[in-house]
Amino acid sequence: MLAKRINPTFLAIFVWAATDVHTTAGFIDLSNAVVVESGNRVINTARRLLTEEIENRTGIHLPHAQTLDDRTRPTILLCLANQAPPRLHEFVTALKVPMAADAFAIGVHTDGKAPIVVLVGRDPRGLIFSSGRLLLQLKMKTGQLELPADYRIATTPRYPYRGHQIAYRSLSHCYDAWTPATYEQYMRELAVFGANSFETTSYSVNAGRDGPHAKMTNVQMSVAWSRICADYALEFWLFSDALGGEGRSPAELQASIDARLNTIRAIPKLDHLYLTGGDGGSSHRRPDQMLEWTGRFAQEARKVHPELGIWVSNQGFAPELNNWFFDYLQQRQPEWITGVVYGPWTRILLDEQRARVPRQYPIRRYPDIGHTVRAQYPVPGWDRALAQTLGREPFAPRPIGHARIHNLFDEYADGFVTYSDGVGDDVNKFVWTALGWDPNRDVNDILLDYARFFFGWDIAEQVRNGLFMLENNFVGSLAENDGVEQTFSAWRTLEENADNTLLANWRFQMCLLRAYYDHYTRLRLLRANDIENRAYTALQAAPEVGVEEAIATARAILNESDQNHQTDRLKERIIELGAAVFRTIGAQLDVDTYQAKGVERGAVLNFLDNPLNNRDWLINEFDAILAGTVTASMPQNPSHGDVRLTRIARVVNWENPGTDGFYDDLGCAWKQPHLSKPKSLWDDPAGITTPREGHTGGNARGYRLSWLDASEALSATPLTLHYDGLDRDATYRVRVTYLGRYHATVRLVADGHHEIHAAYGHTLRGVRYTTGYRDKAAVSPLEADTSSSMVTPLEFVIPHEATQDGELTLTWQRVTGRGTQVAEVWLLKQN
C-alpha cells in the first residue's frame, strides 16, 4: 500500500499585479499583486503559503478577489493540469507536467500582453510544491518582489516519501515548547523544499502535558497536526514499537493493542504507522511473535483508519533473526504490511536490505540526521574536544556529509522520514528534503536556496559559505584547524552588519552560537594543551628535584585556567545567544536554566567549562602516587628504587611505546596509523562494515581523555590493526585499554590463528561475558574486585611465530554485545 494520492478537483487561482509591468535585468516585477481564487482546501493553503511568505519577507500584502480582472497586468496563475483555463490550455500542455503525484510545472506565458506566471500541479499537493518552488525563485527584499522572466521548470519528485520526525515530546530540545502555529510554520518551510510527510512518536491518550514547556497534551497536538496535514495534503505518520516478543502474556499483548488503538483513534488524520522492530537499546528476539501480533493489530487499526499504511523494521536484528524476517516476507508476503523501514542499528547495508525484501514492499529510510556522536551517522573523525563540549545534539549543519549519506544508498529505498529531536539538524533536514526530490541537485544550490529563503538575497552567498565553514570546523584536529577563526570572523562580520530582524532570526542565532562556541573552545584547547605540556615538563624534573616538589609544581601549573578575558567575552555572548534561541524557537540549551530533558539533548551550555586536557586524570594520579595506591600508572612488576619515579615516568610518557614500539590512540582519527579500515566512512558512514570512532559522554570520573573515545566495530565486524617493519628476531607484547559504553566481550587473535586472549570483558566492569543488545552482563563478575572501577591497560604476550616474518595483524572479534570497542593499543618491543 503506497502513499495515498489526492483526487484532483477543479480549482484555479489567479494572481495579478495591480500596476504596470516593470522588468529589471530580466526580472518581472510582481511587487503589487491581487489574488483571485476559486478552489478547495489544499489550494487555498497553497495561496496562503505563497502570499504569507511573500509578506513575511517583503512587507508586501497580496490581496485577493473573487473575479478575474482583465489581462492588462502581469498575472500569477495556479491551476491543476487538467483544469487549465481554455486560453492557456495549449501553453499548459506544452509545459509537460509529469504524470506523477506531487509533480508540477512553472512557466512564464507571453502573448503580446502582460506576462502570466503559470503554476500547474498534477494534483493539489503539486500546487503546494509549485508555490514553494516559486518562493525559492522570487527575489524578495523589503518592498521588492521579482521573478526571472525566463524561469521555467517541469519536475516530479524522485522518491514518494520525503519527511521528518518532529515529535512533540520533552525528549526533544525544542519541539516540546512549540505551539500548533510554530509547527505549521516549520512544516510549511520544509514543504517549500518538497517535504510531504511528518511523523510524531506514540503517546498515551491519558497522559497530561509532557514536560515543563508543553502548551498542550499530545492528544490535542495530534488533532492540530491532523488539521495542518489536511490543509497541506501532507501525510501524517506515527512511530511506535512493534508488538509481540518474549516474556509477555497474550493478555498483556492484547492490552497493548487496545492502548495503541486508543492512541490512533485520537488522531483524526493518520496515514502511516511505523512499528519498529528495535531502536536504541532494544530489539525483538522473536520476530515471529512480533509479526504475528503486529498483524493482529494492523487488522484492528484499519478499522479506525481504513487506508492506514503499516510499516515494520528489522532494527537490531542479529543475522539469524534477519534470516527469519526476510524468509517470512519472501514466503508469506503478507498483505497487511505496507513497507519496511531501514533505520539505526540495522546490521546490514541498505543495498542488501533491498535485495532481500520482496519488490512489492517499498523501503523507507529512517536516518538519524540530528546526532553527532552515539548515533547512526556520527561525525567521522570528530575531535574529542568538540565531542566533549558540543556533545550529541548541537546545531550541526553537515550539508556535504548528509548529501553523501542521502545519495550513497538512495536508489535502494523509496524515500525517507528522518529522525530528529530538534532544530540542531535544520540544515540537514532541508538538504535531505531537496535531494529526496532530486538527488542530482548540487548541494551548493540547495544551500543557496536555503540562505536566500531564510536569510535574504543580499547576504545569501555569505551565509551559504558560512554554513559550509561550520561543517569544516568539524574536520580534523581542532587545535590545528585555523579555519575555525575564519568561520568566526565570517559570522562575526554578518553579525556586525545585521539589522534587528536578522538578529531575531533563530537560524541566524544558531549559526552565531556555533561560530562563537567553536572559536571559544579552540582558544581554550590551545591554552589547555600548553598548560598540560608545561606540567609534563615539570614532572620530568622529578629525579633532580624530588617527587613531591615536581608534583607540587605540576599541580600548580594544572590549576591555571584555560580561560581569560578573551574567552570570557565569547562565553558571555554564547550565553546571551542561548537565551535568545530559547525565546525565539524554544531551544533548551541547558538543564538548569531552560530545563532541557538531559545534557545529551542539545544542552551545549552545560559543557562550556568541560576540561579539555588531562588535568583531572593527572591530579588523581598525583594523589595516588603520593599515597601509594594502585592506579593505571602502577607498573605490573615494580623495579627496585622509588616506584613513584617509575609511575611519574609512565604518566609523562603514556603514549610513548618505547624503542621500536607503536602506539595507537584509537578514538583519535589522526593517531590510529595501524587501524585497518575495509572502507572509509565516506563509503560506509554508519560504520556497518568498517570501524568508526565512538565517544563517551561526560567525564565525571576524571578519566584520561584517550579513554573517553574508542574505535568501535559494530556487531560482528572485526577490529583489526596491522603492523609491518617489525624486528624479526624480537619478541613483543601488546598492551590494550578496553573501555567503551557497549561493555562487550571480545576475543583477540594474532595473524588469524594465534589466540592472544579468549573472550574477555570490559576493563572497567571486570566482567567476562555480556550478551544481547542491551549490553547487560549475563554472568556476574568472577570474583569480588574492589578495583573494578579502575581503568587499567592489560598486557598480553605475542607469540614469536606471529612476528617473525616482520609483520603482525591483531584482530578483535566480538563475542557478545553491540560491538567491539578498543580505546588504546601499544605494541611493545621487549628488551
N, C-alpha and C positions, 0 to 999 in steps of 0.2 A: 504494500500500500504506500504509494508515494505521496508527496505533499498534495494537499487538496488544491484544486485550481478554481479560480473565480470565474463564473459565467459572465461574459461581457453584457452590459446593458447600455442602452442608448445614453449618451452623455456628450456634451460638448461645452467647453468653456472658452470664452473669447476674452482676451485682454488686449486693449489697445492704448497707445499713448495719446494723451489728450492735447498735445501740442504738435507743431510741425516736426518732421523728421530732421534730426541732426546727426551727421556722421563725422567722426574724427579718426583719421588714420585707419580707416577700415572698420570702425565700430559703429553700431547702430545705437542711437541714444534712446533709451527707454525710461528716462527719469521720471516721467509723469504717466501713469497708467491707470486705466479703468478696467475692471474685470466684469465680464458678462458670462453668466453660467447657467446651466440647466443640467443637473445631473444627480448622481446618487451620493451616498455617504462617503465612499472612498475618494471620489473625485472632488468632492467638497474639501476633503482633507488635503488632497494634492494642491488645491488652490490656496488653502490656508498655509500649507508648508511653504509655497512659493512666496506669497505676499508677506507673511510674517517674518520670514528670514531676511527678505529684502529690507523690510522696515527696520529690523534689528541692526542691520549693517549700514544702512544709508540714511535712515530717518525719513525715507520716502514711504508714505502710506498709499497703497494702491486700492482705491475704492472699486466696488464692483456694481454692475447694474444688471437688470433682468432682460434687456433687449440689446440687440446688436446695432451699433451705430453704422454710419457709412464708412467707406474704405479710404477716407482722406488722410488717415493717420496710421502709423505702424501698429501692428497687432501681434499679440501672442495668442495662439490658439492651442488648446488642449482638447484632444478628441481620441476616441477609440478607433482602431484601424478600420473596423467595419462600419463605422458611423461617421465618416468624414463628411463635411458639408459638400453638396454637389459641386460647387465651384472649385473645390480643392481635391476632388476625388482622384483626378489624374495625377496631381502632384503627390498626394499621399501614397498612391500606388507606386509611384517612382521612388519613393523613399525606401521601399522594400523592407518593411518592418518584419523581422524574423518571425516565423511561425512557432513560437515557443512562449511558455509562461514567463512573465516579467519583462519580456522584450519591449523595446521602444525605439523610436527614431526621432530625430530633431533635424529640421532643415529650415532655411530661410527662403520663402517664396516671394518672387518679384515678378510683377506682370505690368510694369509701367506705372503702377500706383504705389502707394506706401507698402513697404515690405511686411510680410506676415511671418513671424517666427512660429513654426508649426511643431508642436509636441504631440506625438502619436504613440499610444500604448496598445500593445496587443491585448492587454486586459487592464482592468482598473489599477491593479498594483503596478503595472508597467508605467502608468502615468505618475504614480508616486516617484518612481525611479527617474522618469524623464524630468520631472520638476527638480529632483535632486541634482541631476547632471547639468541642467540649465544653470542652477545656482552656482555650480563649480566653474562654469564658463563665464558667468557675468562678472564684469569688472565693477566692483562695488566699493564706493567710498561715500563719505557723508555728502549727500546731495548729488551723487553721481551713480548712474546705472547704465552700463554699456555692454553690448554683446558683439563679438567679432561678426562682421557682416556675412562672411562666407562659412560660418560654422555649420557642419553637417555630420551626422552620425546615425548609423543603424546598428543596434547591438542587442545581444542576448547574453545572459549570464552563462558561463561555462558550467557552473555547478548549482543544483537546485537548493542546497541547504547552505545558508550563509548567515550565521547567527552567533549570539554571545549569551553566556550565562551571566546574568547580572542580578543575582538573587537578593531578595530583601531579607537580610538576616544580620545579626550582630557580629557574626564572624567576619563580615566584610569590614574594610576600614573606612567606608563612607556610605555605601548603599543604604545602610540602616537609618541614616539621617535624612534620606530623601522623601519627598512628597510625590504624589502622582504627577504633579506638574514637572518636577525635576526629572522623573523617569521618562515622561513623554518627550521632553526636550532632548535627552540623551539618546533615546531610541530613534527619534526623528533624525538627529545628526548622523547616526550610523546608517539609517535608511537612505540618507542623501548619497552615501558612498556605496549603497547596494545591499545593505543587510535586510533580510526578510524574516528573521526568526529571533526570538528571545526566550530565555529559559530561567526559571526560578527553581529553588530546591523545595523538597517536600516539607510539610509542616503539619502540626496538629490543629484541627479546627477549634479545639477547646483552649488553645494557648492564648495568652494575652500578648501584649507588646513584647517584642524580642529585643531587650536591651534598653539602655537609658536614652537613646537617641530616637527611637522609633516613634513615629507620629500616629501609627495605626497598627492594627493587627495584620497578620498575614492574610487572613480571610478578606479583610477589607482591601488590602493592596491587590490581592488576586482579582477582585472584582474590578478595580481600577485598571489593572493590566489588561483584563479582557476587553474593557471599553477601548483602551488605546490600540490594542492589536486589531480590534474590529474596525476602528476608524481608519487605520492604515493598511488593512488587509495583511497584517503580519501574522506569523504563526507563533502560537504560544506553546512552549514546551515546559514539562515538569520533570525534574530529576529526582529519583528516589532509588533506594536499594531494591534489588530483586528479592523475591520471597523464596522460601524454602531453605534448605541447608540442614546441617546436623544439629541435633540437640533440642529441637522444638517439636512439640506435640501438634497433632492435627488441630486441636482446639486453639492453641496459640497462633498457628498459622492462619486459621480462619479469622481470628480476632484481628490479625494484622491486615488481612484482606478487607475486613469491614472498616477498619480505620482509614485505609487508603481510599476506599470508595467514598467515605465521608469527605475526605480532602478534595477529591476531584468533583464531587457534587457542588462544592463551594465555589468552583471556578466556572463562570458562565461560558467562556470560550476556551476550550483546550484542544489543541491539535495533535500533540505528540507526548508520549510518556516514555522517558528513558529510565530503564531499570538496570542499574549497574550490577555486574557480577562480582565486583570487588573494586574498592577505591580507597586510597590511603593505606590504612593498616589492616585491611581485611580482604578476604576473598572467599567465595563459596567453595567448600571442599566437596560438595555433592552437586555438580551441575545438573544431574538428572532430577534431583528434588527441586532445584531452583527452577528449571524449565517446566516441571510438572505443575508446581504451584503458581508460577507466574502465568502459565497458560490458563489456569482456572481464573485467576484474577482478570486477565485480558478479556475473557468472555463476559464477566460481570461489568467490567469498566466500559465496554462498548454498549452496554445497555444505558449508560449515562451519557456517553459521547459516542454516537454510532460510528463516526468516521475516525476514531482515535487511532493514531499510529502507536504501535508498541515496539520498542527498541530494547535489545538486550546486549550485554557485553561479556567478554571473557577476560576482563582485567584481573591481573594477579594469578591467572590460571597457570599451574605448572604444566610441563609437557603432557603428562598423562591426562590431565583434565582438559587441556586443549584438544587432544585427540578425541576424547569423548564428545566434547562440544561440537567440533566440526563434523564428526561422524553423524551426530544427531541431525544437524542441519542438512547434510547431504542425503541421508537416508530417509528421514521423516519429512523434511521440507514443510514444516508446519505453516499453515496459512495465517495463524494468529500473529506471527512475527512479521513486523513491517520491515525491519532492518537491523543491522548490527553496528554497534559503536566501537570505535578503536580509541582507547583512552590511556591515561597514565597507568603504568605498571602492566601493560600488555607485554608479554615476554617475547613476542616475535615482531619482525618488521612488518610494515603495512603491506608491502608487496606480497608477502607470504599470506597475510590475513586475507587479502583479496583473492588469492589463488585458491584458498581453502573454503571460502564462503560461496555458496551457490549464487549464480549471477542474478537471480531474481531478487536477492536481498541487497538493497543499497547499503553502503557503508558510510557512516557519518563519523568524522573525526571529532574527538573531544580533547583538543590540545590545551595544555596548561601554558598560557601565554603571559601570565602575570607574575610568576615566581622566578627568582634569580638563583636561588640555591634550594636544595632539598626538594627537587622538582623534576618534572618530566624533561624540561629543556633548560637546565641551569646555564648560567653564563659560562662559556668554556674558558678555562684558564684564568678564572677571576682571582684577582689579588686578595689575599686573606684580609688585608686592611679594609677593603671595601665590603667583603663578606661579613666582617665582624661589626661594621658600622651601618651601612645601608641595609644589611640584613636580607630577609627573604622577600619582602614585598614593597620595595621602594618605587618611586616614579622612575621607570626604566625604559625609555624609548630604545628599542632594538630593531630598527627598520630593516637593516641589512640582514641581521640574523634571522628575523622572523619571516622575511621574504624567502630566504633559503629554506627554512623549515616548512613553510607552506608548499613551495614548489618542488621540494625534493621528492615528495610522495603524493602530490595532489591527484595524479592520474589514477591512483588506485582507490580513490574514495569519491563520494558524490557530494562532498562539501563538508561543512563543519558547524558545530556550535561550540565556541571556545569556553574554557573555564576561566573565570575572572572573579576576583574578590575586591574590586575597587578600581580606581582610575589610574593606578600606577602603570597599567598596561595600555593606556588610552591610545597612544600612537600605534602600538602593536595591533589593537583592535581594527583600526582603520586600514592598516596595511593588509591584514588578513581579509577584511571585507572587500577591498578593492581587488585583491588577487583572486578572491573567490568568484568575482565577476569575470575578470580577465587575467589569468596567470601570466600572460605575456607583458603586462604593463611594467614599465620601468619604475622602480621604487623611487627614483628621483622625482618623477612626475607625480606619483602618489603623494609624496611629502610636500611637493609644491602646492597641490590642490589643498592638502590639509592646512598648510601655512596660510594660504590665501583666504580660505574659508573661516579659519578661527583667529587669525592674527591680522589680516588685512593685506591688500596687494602691495602697499608701499614697503613693507618690511618682509614680505613673504620669502624672498630668496635668502635673506639673512637668517630668518627663523629656520628654514629648511636646513641650511648649513649648520646652524646651531644644534639642531636635533641630531644630525649625523655626528657632530662633535661630542655630544653627550654619550652616544654609543661608543665612540672611540675612547672615551675616558675609561672604559671597562677593559681595554686591550692591554695585556702585558703587565709589567711591573709598574705599580702606581708611583713608586719613587723615581723611576726613570722616564715616566710619561709626562714630559713637559707640555704636551698638548692640553693637559688639564688647565694650565694657566691661560692658554689661548682660548679655551672654551669659556672660562670665567670672564675673560676680557670681552669676548664677543657678546655674551649675555648681559654683562655689566653695561656695555655701550647701549644696548637696546633698552635697558632699564633707565639709564640716564635721559634718554630721549623719549620715554614713554609718556603718553597722556594718562589721565585718570582712568579712562575706560580700559586701556590696555593693562594698567596696574591692577585693576579689579578683575581681570580675566583670570579664572582659576588655572587655565592651562599655562598661561604666562607665569603665574605664581609658582606653579610646579616646576617649570623649566628653570626659573631663577633659583629656586630652592636647591635643585640638584647641582647647578653650576657653583653656587656658594658652598654647598656641602662637600663636593669633591675637592674644591680648592682648599677648603678648611682642613679636610682630612689629609691631603697630601702635605700641606705645610706641617701639620702635627707629626706625620710619619717621618718626614725628613729630620725633624728635631729629635723624635723618639729614637730613630736609628743612631743618630750621633751620640745621644746620651748612653745608649746601650754599648756602643763601641768604646766609649771612654771608660765605662765601668769595667769592661773586659781588660782594657789596658791597665787599670788599677789592680785588678786581680792578678795579672801576670807578675806583678812585683811581690807577690806573697813570699817567695823563697828568700827575698832580701829583707823585706820589712816586717815579715811575720804575718800569720794568717789573720789575726784579729785586726791589725791595722789595715791590711789590704781590703778586708771585708767592710770595715767601717768606712773607708774611702769610697769603695764602690757603692755602698748603700747610700751615702750622701749624694753621689752623682745620680743614682737612680731616683732619688727623691726630687730631683729637679723637674719642673713642669715642662711638658711639651707644648704648652700654650703660652702666648704672650699677647701684647696689645693688638697686634695684627689679627691673630686668630680670635681674640675676644670680640673685636668688631664684626668679624664674619659670623661668629656664633650668635651674636645678638641679632643680626639680620636673619639668620636661619630661623631663630625662634619667632621673630616677627612674621616671617613668611608662613611658618607653621600655624600661627594664629589666623593668618589671612585665609589660608585654604580651608580651615575649619569653618570660617564664616561663609565663604563663597560656595563650597561644594560639600561641606560636612566631613572633610577628611580628618581622621583622628590620628595624629602623628605622635602621640604619646599616651601612656596608660593613665597617669595620674591626672593630668590637666584635661585631656579630651576624652578620656575613658575608652581608649582603644581596647578591644577584646583581649589582646595579649601583645607582647613585644614583637612577635613574629608578624603581626597583622599591620604592617605599614608604620610601626611606631619608631621611626628613624630618630626622633628627638631623644628617645631613651638611650641612644647609643653614642651621643655626641662626645662623651668622655671615656668611652671604652679604651682600655690600654692598647697601644699599637706596637709595643715592644715586649720583651720578656721580663719586664720588671717584677711582676708578681711571682713568676716562677723562680727568678733569681733570689728574691727576698726569702722565699720558702726554703730554697737550697741553703742560703746563708745560715738561716736559723737551724736547719738540720745538721749542717756541717759543724757548727759550733756546739750543738747539743749531742752530737754523735749518733743521731737517729738515722734510720735507713730511708733513703730516697733513691731516685734514679741515678744519682751521681755516685752511689756507693759501689765500688768495684766488687766483682764476684769473689775474687781472691786477693784481698788486700795484701800489699807487699809490706816489707819491714819499713819502719820510719813513720813519719807523720802522715797518716792516711788522709788528713784534712787537705794537705797539699795535692795529693792524688785526686781528691774529689774536686778541688778547685780547678785543677788542670782539665779534668773531664768536662766540667761546666764550660770553661773557656773554649775548649776545643771540641765541643759537642759534635759539630758537623765534620770534623777532621778525621778521616778514616785511617790516618797513618800512612806510612810509606807504601806506595803501590796499592793502596786501598781505594775504595769507591764509596760514595755516599749519595743517596737519592732522598730528597725531601718530596715524597710522592704527592703531597697535597699542593705543591707549588709547581705550576706548569713549566717554568723555566729552570727547575732544579731537579728534574727527573730524567737525566740523559739516557738511562738504561731501560726505561719503560718501553715495552713493545706495544704498539697500537695497530691492530689489523686495519683499522680505518681511522681517519681523522674525525674529530667531532663535527667538522664541516659536512662530512658524508653520513654521519650517524649521530645527530645532535642529541638524541636521547640516551646514547651510550648503551644500546641494547647488545651490540656485538663488540664493543670496544671500551676500554676503561675511560673513566671521566673523573674529575675532581669532586669530592664530596666534602661539604663544610658543616661543622657542628655549630650550633647557635649558642653564643654566650660562653663565658669562661669563669664561672663562679668559683671553680676550684684552683684557679691560678695556674693552669697548665702552661707548658711551653707552647708557643704559638704553632710549632710544627706538629703538635698533637691535635690541633683543632680542625685539621683537614686531612684528607687521605685520598689516595687513588682507590676508586671503587669499581669493581667489575660486577655488574648486576646478574642476578640469577646464576646460571651455570657457566657464564662466560669466565674463562680463566684470567688471572692477572699474572703477567709474565715480565720478567726482567732478563735482559741478555747482556753478557759481558764478553769482550774479546781482549786480546793483548795481555792475557794473564801469564804469570810466571809458571811454566810447565812443571817446574820442579818443586814449587812451593805448595804449602797447604793453606787452606782458607777456612774462615769461619764466617757465618752470616749472623748479623745482629738485626733484629726486627722489632719495631714498635707496632703492636696490634692495638688499634683504637678506632672506634667508629660507632655510629648510632645503630647499626644493624646488629651488633653483638653476635655475629655469625661464627660458626665453627669452620675452620679451614684446614686443609692438608697442604704441606709444602713438599714439592718434588724437584729434584735436580736432574736436568737432561732427560726428563720424561720417565725415568725408572728408578732413580735413587731417592728413596723416601727420606727426607730430612726430618720431618716430624709427621705423625699421624694427626687425626682430627684434633684440633686444639681450639680453645675458646678465646674469649675476649681478654686482652691484657688486664683491663681494669676489673672485670667482674669475676675472673678466675673460674669460669665455668667451662666444661669441656663439650657440652652438647646443647645446642639450641635447635629449635625446629620451627618450621612453618613460616607464615607470612607476617606474623605479629611480633617476631623477634623475642618470643618468650623462652625462658630456659626450660628444657624438658627434663633435665637432670640437675639436682641440686649440686652446689659446689662439692668437690670431692672431699674437702676437709675444711674445717673452720680455719679461716685465714684472716688475721687481723690486718694484714697488709693488702687485702683485696681491693681497697680503694686507691692504691698507689699504682701509678703508671710506671712500668719498668720494661725497658727493651730486653728481649730474650735472645740468647745466643745459641747457635747450633753449629755442629761440625759439618763441613762439606767433605764428602769422600774425595780422596785424591784422584780417583778414577774419573770424577766428573770434571776436573780442571786440567788434567794432564795434556789435553790437546790445545790448551791455551784459550779455551772458550768455556762459558758456563751459561746455562739457561735455568733460571729459577721460575717455577710455576706454582702459584697458589690456586688451589681448587676448592670451591665452596662445597661444604658437606651439607650444611643446613643454614637457613636464614635467607634474607633478601639478596645478599651478595657479599663478595669478598671486599674487605677494606683493610688497607695497609698504609700506615702513616709514614714510616721511615724505614730505610734499609741501608745497612752498611755491609760491604764485603771487605773483610779484614784479612790482610796477609799476615800469616803467622811468622814470627821470628825463628 
